[in-house]
Amino acid sequence: QVQLVESGGGVVQAGGALRLSCAASGSISSINTMGWYRQAPGKQRELVARMGSGGDTYYVDPVKGRFTISRDNAKNTVYLQMSSLKPEDTAVYYCHYRTWNSNAYWGQGTQVTVSS
C-alpha cells in the first residue's frame, strides 16, 4: 500500500501562482510514476502532468508553459508549480502514484480556486 498526502491548495487570483506538494509513503517502489490529475465541478477527472522516476515528464496542452512538475525521489515527493493561473484551472487536484506493475493510488485531493 502507498499513502499520498497532498498540500498547497488554496485560493488565488487569476495570474497568480500556487505550488502543490504530494508526499508518498508506504511500499514505495524505485520505479514509479507520480502525477497530478484534476476534477472540476461537473467534469471528469483529467490528467494534468506526470513524471517518471527517471525524470521523463508529460503535460497536457492547457497547462504547458504554465505548470511545472518536479520530484524529489529521496523524499518520495512530487510537486506541481502552477503559474499564470486561470479561472478554468479551478478544480480539486489529486496526486496519483503508479507502480511499475500498474498498481495505482490516489491522494485525498486539494482544492485550487482561481478567482477572476
Order of alpha helices (4+ residues) and beta strands (2+ residues): beta-beta-beta-beta-beta-beta-beta-beta-beta-beta-beta
